[in-house]
Amino acid sequence: MSERDPFFRYYFERVDPEVAASFTPAQRRAIKLMFGARARAKHDIDVRRSIGLLGRRYYFVLLGGVERRDKERLQREGMVSSLLDAAVSLIGLAAMLLPVVIVVYFLKSSLGVDLISDGGVHGLMDEVGEQIRTSMR
């Protein structure tokens, strides 16, 4: 096994040296191809962030792009999404974003920033309500 290859140093440092030495060159290439492909994957959307919150660190990853796996593989891995899965995912995303929107709204309000003139959202809702009442008459 090539001691200079950073891939093998990283992945085989936790393996018994005797076992690691027993792999043939073909087996090592197959292992590197299988695990190494993850590091080389390119995504159209690739956002990886870590934030500190309440004394702990949390990370989030958002990846997106064109699906390149064939349908049989997706089904085999249980990755084919139904409409219900998509709806549940969207509801979960909205639930995660709602606190952020509320905090941003309160910050905006406390700073006195009006994105909509003449009363902000409350004034806008009053105008919409008035237009609805007017059209119902």
Backbone as JSON Lines, residues from 0, in Angstrom:
{"i":0,"aa":"M","n":[0.86,-1.18,0.0],"ca":[0.0,0.0,0.0],"c":[0.9,1.23,0.0]}
{"i":1,"aa":"S","n":[0.54,2.22,-0.78],"ca":[1.35,3.43,-0.87],"c":[1.19,4.24,0.41]}
{"i":2,"aa":"E","n":[2.28,4.37,1.15],"ca":[2.26,5.13,2.4],"c":[2.13,6.63,2.13]}
{"i":3,"aa":"R","n":[2.47,7.06,0.92],"ca":[2.43,8.48,0.6],"c":[1.06,8.95,0.15]}
{"i":4,"aa":"D","n":[0.18,8.04,-0.19],"ca":[-1.14,8.41,-0.68],"c":[-1.99,8.92,0.49]}
{"i":5,"aa":"P","n":[-2.41,10.21,0.47],"ca":[-3.18,10.76,1.59],"c":[-4.51,10.05,1.8]}
{"i":6,"aa":"F","n":[-5.1,9.54,0.72],"ca":[-6.36,8.8,0.86],"c":[-6.17,7.6,1.77]}
{"i":7,"aa":"F","n":[-5.15,6.8,1.47],"ca":[-4.93,5.59,2.26],"c":[-4.46,5.92,3.67]}
{"i":8,"aa":"R","n":[-3.67,6.95,3.83],"ca":[-3.27,7.35,5.19],"c":[-4.5,7.68,6.01]}
{"i":9,"aa":"Y","n":[-5.43,8.42,5.42],"ca":[-6.63,8.84,6.15],"c":[-7.53,7.64,6.47]}
{"i":10,"aa":"Y","n":[-7.82,6.81,5.48],"ca":[-8.78,5.73,5.68],"c":[-8.2,4.51,6.38]}
{"i":11,"aa":"F","n":[-6.91,4.27,6.24],"ca":[-6.35,3.06,6.82],"c":[-5.65,3.29,8.15]}
{"i":12,"aa":"E","n":[-5.64,4.53,8.65],"ca":[-4.99,4.75,9.95],"c":[-5.78,4.1,11.08]}
{"i":13,"aa":"R","n":[-7.05,3.79,10.85],"ca":[-7.87,3.16,11.89],"c":[-8.0,1.65,11.69]}
{"i":14,"aa":"V","n":[-7.31,1.13,10.69],"ca":[-7.37,-0.3,10.4],"c":[-6.1,-0.96,10.91]}
{"i":15,"aa":"D","n":[-6.25,-2.17,11.4],"ca":[-5.09,-2.93,11.85],"c":[-4.05,-2.97,10.72]}
{"i":16,"aa":"P","n":[-2.81,-2.6,11.0],"ca":[-1.78,-2.55,9.94],"c":[-1.62,-3.86,9.17]}
{"i":17,"aa":"E","n":[-1.78,-4.98,9.88],"ca":[-1.65,-6.29,9.22],"c":[-2.78,-6.48,8.2]}
{"i":18,"aa":"V","n":[-3.99,-6.07,8.58],"ca":[-5.13,-6.18,7.67],"c":[-4.96,-5.22,6.49]}
{"i":19,"aa":"A","n":[-4.53,-4.0,6.78],"ca":[-4.34,-3.01,5.71],"c":[-3.31,-3.49,4.71]}
{"i":20,"aa":"A","n":[-2.25,-4.15,5.17],"ca":[-1.2,-4.64,4.28],"c":[-1.66,-5.83,3.45]}
{"i":21,"aa":"S","n":[-2.75,-6.48,3.85],"ca":[-3.21,-7.67,3.14],"c":[-3.99,-7.35,1.86]}
{"i":22,"aa":"F","n":[-4.37,-6.09,1.65],"ca":[-5.13,-5.74,0.45],"c":[-4.23,-5.78,-0.78]}
{"i":23,"aa":"T","n":[-4.75,-6.34,-1.85],"ca":[-4.01,-6.36,-3.12],"c":[-4.14,-4.99,-3.78]}
{"i":24,"aa":"P","n":[-3.26,-4.7,-4.74],"ca":[-3.39,-3.41,-5.45],"c":[-4.77,-3.22,-6.1]}
{"i":25,"aa":"A","n":[-5.36,-4.29,-6.63],"ca":[-6.69,-4.18,-7.25],"c":[-7.74,-3.85,-6.19]}
{"i":26,"aa":"Q","n":[-7.63,-4.48,-5.01],"ca":[-8.58,-4.18,-3.94],"c":[-8.42,-2.75,-3.46]}
{"i":27,"aa":"R","n":[-7.17,-2.27,-3.36],"ca":[-6.94,-0.89,-2.93],"c":[-7.53,0.1,-3.93]}
{"i":28,"aa":"R","n":[-7.37,-0.18,-5.23],"ca":[-7.95,0.7,-6.25],"c":[-9.47,0.73,-6.14]}
{"i":29,"aa":"A","n":[-10.08,-0.45,-5.91],"ca":[-11.54,-0.52,-5.79],"c":[-12.02,0.25,-4.57]}
{"i":30,"aa":"I","n":[-11.31,0.13,-3.46],"ca":[-11.68,0.86,-2.24],"c":[-11.55,2.36,-2.47]}
{"i":31,"aa":"K","n":[-10.45,2.76,-3.09],"ca":[-10.25,4.18,-3.35],"c":[-11.32,4.72,-4.29]}
{"i":32,"aa":"L","n":[-11.68,3.94,-5.3],"ca":[-12.72,4.36,-6.24],"c":[-14.06,4.5,-5.51]}
{"i":33,"aa":"M","n":[-14.37,3.54,-4.64],"ca":[-15.66,3.55,-3.94],"c":[-15.74,4.72,-2.96]}
{"i":34,"aa":"F","n":[-14.73,4.91,-2.11],"ca":[-14.78,5.96,-1.1],"c":[-14.3,7.3,-1.64]}
{"i":35,"aa":"G","n":[-13.35,7.27,-2.53],"ca":[-12.79,8.5,-3.06],"c":[-13.75,9.27,-3.94]}
{"i":36,"aa":"A","n":[-14.73,8.6,-4.52],"ca":[-15.7,9.27,-5.4],"c":[-16.48,10.32,-4.65]}
{"i":37,"aa":"R","n":[-16.7,10.11,-3.36],"ca":[-17.46,11.09,-2.57],"c":[-16.74,12.42,-2.5]}
{"i":38,"aa":"A","n":[-15.44,12.39,-2.35],"ca":[-14.68,13.63,-2.21],"c":[-14.63,14.41,-3.52]}
{"i":39,"aa":"R","n":[-14.78,13.73,-4.65],"ca":[-14.65,14.39,-5.93],"c":[-15.99,14.87,-6.48]}
{"i":40,"aa":"A","n":[-17.09,14.52,-5.84],"ca":[-18.4,14.88,-6.38],"c":[-18.56,16.39,-6.45]}
{"i":41,"aa":"K","n":[-19.05,16.86,-7.58],"ca":[-19.31,18.28,-7.78],"c":[-20.82,18.48,-7.79]}
{"i":42,"aa":"H","n":[-21.27,19.53,-7.15],"ca":[-22.69,19.84,-7.1],"c":[-22.91,21.26,-7.59]}
{"i":43,"aa":"D","n":[-24.04,21.47,-8.26],"ca":[-24.38,22.82,-8.71],"c":[-24.57,23.75,-7.51]}
{"i":44,"aa":"I","n":[-25.18,23.22,-6.48],"ca":[-25.37,23.96,-5.23],"c":[-24.61,23.2,-4.15]}
{"i":45,"aa":"D","n":[-23.65,23.85,-3.52],"ca":[-22.84,23.2,-2.49],"c":[-22.57,24.23,-1.39]}
{"i":46,"aa":"V","n":[-23.44,24.23,-0.36],"ca":[-23.31,25.15,0.76],"c":[-23.04,24.33,2.01]}
{"i":47,"aa":"R","n":[-21.92,24.59,2.65],"ca":[-21.55,23.87,3.87],"c":[-21.15,24.92,4.9]}
{"i":48,"aa":"R","n":[-21.88,24.98,6.0],"ca":[-21.62,26.0,7.02],"c":[-21.66,25.37,8.4]}
{"i":49,"aa":"S","n":[-20.93,25.99,9.3],"ca":[-20.92,25.6,10.7],"c":[-21.17,26.86,11.52]}
{"i":50,"aa":"I","n":[-22.09,26.78,12.48],"ca":[-22.4,27.94,13.3],"c":[-22.34,27.56,14.77]}
{"i":51,"aa":"G","n":[-21.94,28.53,15.59],"ca":[-21.95,28.33,17.03],"c":[-23.26,28.84,17.59]}
{"i":52,"aa":"L","n":[-23.9,28.03,18.42],"ca":[-25.18,28.4,18.99],"c":[-25.33,27.75,20.35]}
{"i":53,"aa":"L","n":[-25.56,28.55,21.36],"ca":[-25.77,28.07,22.73],"c":[-24.6,27.2,23.23]}
{"i":54,"aa":"G","n":[-23.38,27.64,22.93],"ca":[-22.2,26.95,23.42],"c":[-21.83,25.69,22.67]}
{"i":55,"aa":"R","n":[-22.53,25.37,21.6],"ca":[-22.22,24.18,20.81],"c":[-22.08,24.59,19.35]}
{"i":56,"aa":"R","n":[-21.46,23.75,18.55],"ca":[-21.32,24.02,17.12],"c":[-22.26,23.1,16.36]}
{"i":57,"aa":"Y","n":[-22.95,23.65,15.4],"ca":[-23.86,22.9,14.55],"c":[-23.46,23.15,13.1]}
{"i":58,"aa":"Y","n":[-23.7,22.16,12.26],"ca":[-23.39,22.35,10.85],"c":[-24.62,22.04,10.02]}
{"i":59,"aa":"F","n":[-24.65,22.63,8.85],"ca":[-25.68,22.27,7.89],"c":[-25.05,22.19,6.52]}
{"i":60,"aa":"V","n":[-25.63,21.34,5.69],"ca":[-25.14,21.12,4.34],"c":[-26.33,21.16,3.41]}
{"i":61,"aa":"L","n":[-26.2,21.93,2.34],"ca":[-27.24,21.98,1.32],"c":[-26.56,21.66,-0.01]}
{"i":62,"aa":"L","n":[-26.95,20.53,-0.6],"ca":[-26.39,20.1,-1.87],"c":[-27.53,19.99,-2.87]}
{"i":63,"aa":"G","n":[-27.27,20.35,-4.1],"ca":[-28.29,20.21,-5.12],"c":[-27.66,20.15,-6.5]}
{"i":64,"aa":"G","n":[-28.39,19.57,-7.41],"ca":[-27.9,19.48,-8.77],"c":[-28.7,18.46,-9.55]}
{"i":65,"aa":"V","n":[-28.25,18.2,-10.73],"ca":[-28.93,17.25,-11.61],"c":[-28.67,15.84,-11.1]}
{"i":66,"aa":"E","n":[-29.72,15.04,-11.02],"ca":[-29.61,13.65,-10.57],"c":[-28.93,12.83,-11.66]}
{"i":67,"aa":"R","n":[-27.83,12.17,-11.32],"ca":[-27.08,11.38,-12.29],"c":[-27.22,9.88,-12.08]}
{"i":68,"aa":"R","n":[-27.81,9.48,-10.95],"ca":[-27.97,8.05,-10.69],"c":[-29.16,7.52,-11.47]}
{"i":69,"aa":"D","n":[-29.08,6.26,-11.92],"ca":[-30.2,5.71,-12.67],"c":[-31.34,5.32,-11.71]}
{"i":70,"aa":"K","n":[-32.53,5.17,-12.28],"ca":[-33.73,4.94,-11.47],"c":[-33.64,3.65,-10.66]}
{"i":71,"aa":"E","n":[-33.05,2.6,-11.24],"ca":[-32.93,1.33,-10.52],"c":[-32.09,1.5,-9.26]}
{"i":72,"aa":"R","n":[-30.98,2.24,-9.37],"ca":[-30.13,2.46,-8.2],"c":[-30.87,3.27,-7.15]}
{"i":73,"aa":"L","n":[-31.59,4.29,-7.57],"ca":[-32.35,5.11,-6.62],"c":[-33.39,4.27,-5.89]}
{"i":74,"aa":"Q","n":[-34.08,3.41,-6.62],"ca":[-35.08,2.55,-5.99],"c":[-34.42,1.56,-5.03]}
{"i":75,"aa":"R","n":[-33.3,1.02,-5.44],"ca":[-32.58,0.06,-4.6],"c":[-32.12,0.7,-3.3]}
{"i":76,"aa":"E","n":[-31.71,1.98,-3.37],"ca":[-31.23,2.69,-2.19],"c":[-32.37,3.38,-1.43]}
{"i":77,"aa":"G","n":[-33.6,3.25,-1.92],"ca":[-34.74,3.87,-1.25],"c":[-34.75,5.38,-1.37]}
{"i":78,"aa":"M","n":[-34.21,5.9,-2.46],"ca":[-34.08,7.34,-2.62],"c":[-35.11,7.95,-3.56]}
{"i":79,"aa":"V","n":[-35.99,7.13,-4.14],"ca":[-37.01,7.67,-5.02],"c":[-38.05,8.35,-4.15]}
{"i":80,"aa":"S","n":[-38.29,9.6,-4.41],"ca":[-39.18,10.39,-3.57],"c":[-40.57,10.47,-4.16]}
{"i":81,"aa":"S","n":[-41.55,10.34,-3.33],"ca":[-42.93,10.49,-3.76],"c":[-43.37,11.93,-3.53]}
{"i":82,"aa":"L","n":[-44.54,12.24,-4.02],"ca":[-45.09,13.57,-3.81],"c":[-45.29,13.85,-2.33]}
{"i":83,"aa":"L","n":[-45.7,12.84,-1.58],"ca":[-45.89,13.0,-0.13],"c":[-44.55,13.31,0.55]}
{"i":84,"aa":"D","n":[-43.48,12.61,0.15],"ca":[-42.15,12.9,0.71],"c":[-41.75,14.34,0.45]}
{"i":85,"aa":"A","n":[-42.01,14.81,-0.78],"ca":[-41.65,16.18,-1.14],"c":[-42.45,17.18,-0.29]}
{"i":86,"aa":"A","n":[-43.74,16.91,-0.09],"ca":[-44.58,17.81,0.71],"c":[-44.1,17.84,2.17]}
{"i":87,"aa":"V","n":[-43.79,16.69,2.72],"ca":[-43.3,16.62,4.1],"c":[-41.96,17.36,4.22]}
{"i":88,"aa":"S","n":[-41.1,17.21,3.23],"ca":[-39.81,17.91,3.24],"c":[-40.01,19.42,3.2]}
{"i":89,"aa":"L","n":[-40.92,19.88,2.36],"ca":[-41.19,21.32,2.27],"c":[-41.78,21.87,3.56]}
{"i":90,"aa":"I","n":[-42.66,21.11,4.18],"ca":[-43.24,21.54,5.46],"c":[-42.15,21.6,6.53]}
{"i":91,"aa":"G","n":[-41.26,20.6,6.53],"ca":[-40.15,20.6,7.49],"c":[-39.21,21.78,7.27]}
{"i":92,"aa":"L","n":[-38.92,22.08,6.01],"ca":[-38.07,23.23,5.69],"c":[-38.72,24.52,6.14]}
{"i":93,"aa":"A","n":[-40.03,24.65,5.89],"ca":[-40.75,25.86,6.31],"c":[-40.73,25.98,7.84]}
{"i":94,"aa":"A","n":[-40.89,24.86,8.53],"ca":[-40.86,24.89,10.0],"c":[-39.49,25.31,10.52]}
{"i":95,"aa":"M","n":[-38.43,24.93,9.82],"ca":[-37.09,25.33,10.25],"c":[-36.83,26.8,9.94]}
{"i":96,"aa":"L","n":[-37.39,27.3,8.85],"ca":[-37.15,28.68,8.46],"c":[-38.03,29.68,9.2]}
{"i":97,"aa":"L","n":[-39.17,29.24,9.7],"ca":[-40.1,30.15,10.37],"c":[-39.46,30.92,11.52]}
{"i":98,"aa":"P","n":[-38.72,30.28,12.43],"ca":[-38.08,31.06,13.5],"c":[-37.11,32.12,12.97]}
{"i":99,"aa":"V","n":[-36.41,31.8,11.9],"ca":[-35.49,32.77,11.3],"c":[-36.26,33.97,10.78]}
{"i":100,"aa":"V","n":[-37.36,33.72,10.09],"ca":[-38.17,34.81,9.55],"c":[-38.72,35.67,10.69]}
{"i":101,"aa":"I","n":[-39.16,35.05,11.77],"ca":[-39.7,35.8,12.91],"c":[-38.62,36.67,13.53]}
{"i":102,"aa":"V","n":[-37.44,36.13,13.72],"ca":[-36.34,36.91,14.31],"c":[-35.98,38.08,13.41]}
{"i":103,"aa":"V","n":[-35.88,37.84,12.11],"ca":[-35.56,38.91,11.17],"c":[-36.65,39.98,11.19]}
{"i":104,"aa":"Y","n":[-37.92,39.56,11.28],"ca":[-39.02,40.52,11.32],"c":[-38.94,41.4,12.57]}
{"i":105,"aa":"F","n":[-38.66,40.78,13.72],"ca":[-38.56,41.56,14.95],"c":[-37.35,42.49,14.93]}
{"i":106,"aa":"L","n":[-36.25,42.03,14.36],"ca":[-35.09,42.91,14.22],"c":[-35.41,44.1,13.33]}
{"i":107,"aa":"K","n":[-36.07,43.83,12.22],"ca":[-36.47,44.89,11.3],"c":[-37.39,45.88,12.0]}
{"i":108,"aa":"S","n":[-38.34,45.37,12.73],"ca":[-39.28,46.24,13.43],"c":[-38.6,47.05,14.52]}
{"i":109,"aa":"S","n":[-37.68,46.42,15.27],"ca":[-37.02,47.14,16.36],"c":[-36.08,48.22,15.83]}
{"i":110,"aa":"L","n":[-35.57,48.04,14.63],"ca":[-34.71,49.05,14.02],"c":[-35.51,50.14,13.31]}
{"i":111,"aa":"G","n":[-36.83,49.95,13.24],"ca":[-37.69,50.95,12.61],"c":[-37.64,50.94,11.1]}
{"i":112,"aa":"V","n":[-37.25,49.82,10.51],"ca":[-37.17,49.72,9.05],"c":[-38.54,49.32,8.52]}
{"i":113,"aa":"D","n":[-39.08,50.11,7.59],"ca":[-40.35,49.79,6.96],"c":[-40.09,49.4,5.52]}
{"i":114,"aa":"L","n":[-40.32,48.15,5.2],"ca":[-40.14,47.69,3.82],"c":[-41.33,48.09,2.95]}
{"i":115,"aa":"I","n":[-42.48,48.24,3.57],"ca":[-43.69,48.67,2.87],"c":[-44.15,49.95,3.54]}
{"i":116,"aa":"S","n":[-44.27,51.0,2.75],"ca":[-44.66,52.29,3.34],"c":[-46.11,52.28,3.81]}
{"i":117,"aa":"D","n":[-46.45,53.25,4.59],"ca":[-47.82,53.44,5.09],"c":[-48.29,52.28,5.97]}
{"i":118,"aa":"G","n":[-47.52,51.94,6.99],"ca":[-48.0,50.99,7.98],"c":[-47.43,49.61,7.89]}
{"i":119,"aa":"G","n":[-46.51,49.35,7.0],"ca":[-45.88,48.04,6.92],"c":[-46.87,46.94,6.58]}
{"i":120,"aa":"V","n":[-46.64,45.76,7.12],"ca":[-47.49,44.61,6.83],"c":[-48.9,44.83,7.34]}
{"i":121,"aa":"H","n":[-49.02,45.47,8.52],"ca":[-50.35,45.72,9.07],"c":[-51.15,46.64,8.15]}
{"i":122,"aa":"G","n":[-50.49,47.67,7.67],"ca":[-51.15,48.58,6.74],"c":[-51.51,47.89,5.44]}
{"i":123,"aa":"L","n":[-50.63,47.02,4.97],"ca":[-50.9,46.27,3.75],"c":[-52.1,45.36,3.94]}
{"i":124,"aa":"M","n":[-52.17,44.68,5.09],"ca":[-53.3,43.8,5.37],"c":[-54.6,44.6,5.48]}
{"i":125,"aa":"D","n":[-54.52,45.8,6.08],"ca":[-55.7,46.65,6.14],"c":[-56.18,47.03,4.75]}
{"i":126,"aa":"E","n":[-55.23,47.36,3.86],"ca":[-55.59,47.73,2.49],"c":[-56.22,46.55,1.76]}
{"i":127,"aa":"V","n":[-55.65,45.36,1.91],"ca":[-56.21,44.17,1.27],"c":[-57.61,43.9,1.79]}
{"i":128,"aa":"G","n":[-57.77,44.0,3.11],"ca":[-59.11,43.79,3.69],"c":[-60.11,44.81,3.19]}
{"i":129,"aa":"E","n":[-59.7,46.05,3.07],"ca":[-60.59,47.1,2.56],"c":[-60.98,46.83,1.11]}
{"i":130,"aa":"Q","n":[-60.03,46.4,0.3],"ca":[-60.33,46.09,-1.09],"c":[-61.3,44.91,-1.2]}
{"i":131,"aa":"I","n":[-61.12,43.91,-0.35],"ca":[-62.04,42.76,-0.35],"c":[-63.44,43.21,0.05]}
{"i":132,"aa":"R","n":[-63.52,44.03,1.12],"ca":[-64.85,44.53,1.55],"c":[-65.52,45.36,0.47]}
{"i":133,"aa":"T","n":[-64.71,46.18,-0.22],"ca":[-65.25,47.04,-1.29],"c":[-65.77,46.21,-2.44]}
{"i":134,"aa":"S","n":[-65.03,45.14,-2.8],"ca":[-65.46,44.3,-3.93],"c":[-66.67,43.46,-3.59]}
{"i":135,"aa":"M","n":[-66.94,43.21,-2.31],"ca":[-68.07,42.39,-1.9],"c":[-69.38,43.18,-1.88]}
{"i":136,"aa":"R","n":[-69.27,44.49,-1.92],"ca":[-70.48,45.32,-1.84],"c":[-71.21,45.37,-3.14]}
